[in-house]
Amino acid sequence: MAQTAVGGPAPAQDELAESKTQLREQGWCVLPGVLSARQVEQGRKLLWSAAEAQAAAGVSGAHLDPNDRNVRVFNLPAVDRYFIDLLVHPLAMSLVRSVLDTPPLVSNFTANIALPGSGSMRVHSDQALVVPEPWTTPWAINIIWCLDAVREENGATRYLPDSHHFSRRADVPADAEQRMRAYSAPAGSLIAMDGRVWHTSGSNVTVDEQRAMLFAYYSADFLRQQMNWSLTLPPKTIEAMSDSTKGLFGISASGNTRIGAELTELGGR
């Protein structure tokens, strides 16, 4: 296998094609071994450092969870270049572009660390949070980075199979939580999940395991992003970005508009 820019082995082209097919048909796929052991350990250290800094600053996501055993970390691109490199990782971007029909934008990038005793949040679909029904087209996708081995017992994300076909909230069954399944993946894996998939965080019922997952949320470029990156990112972070990365965040000179190119094309006819 070839090496990716982040350090893990890249899957063979036929494996990647199979993953894209599964993502399109089933709403999710898992790519193991994308991050090396060294990169996983680096990510854990950076994540815990950020969690401690946010706690010291009084930043909390406690309102999202049933108890305080799920540690949420926000605005990861502002923490370290490491997280921006994950956002632009070639495998991640290849999967994102295979789902979205339009150029993507980074809408948000957060993490949660499920400690023993953490409970499950409310069932939701990430696309439903930003787009009114009906949801007939995939306009959002999550790329989930596993910094720990994830499984049902330690609070892995739980998903409702085939729920990416739901077009309205009324399609969600009353027993959705009972029908859900947990993702399972080794540390260093990437999980891609269609933004229309209904899901929730799992409950960590272990005695001594933590479960850290990073949630990179991309959306179609005509949707308003969850984060206003021009306000939330430090100037030095933006200055260090390439032009293409600035465009992915929607903070280039033209923002996320493409209408100028379309008008130019029409005007030339």
Helices and strands as residue ranges (DSSP letters): H 13-26, E 28-31, H 37-56, G 62-64, E 70-73, G 76-78, H 81-87, H 90-99, E 104-114, E 124-125, H 126-130, E 140-146, E 158-159, G 163-165, G 169-171, H 176-179, E 181-182, E 190-194, E 198-200, E 211-220, H 229-232, H 235-239, H 243-249, H 259-267
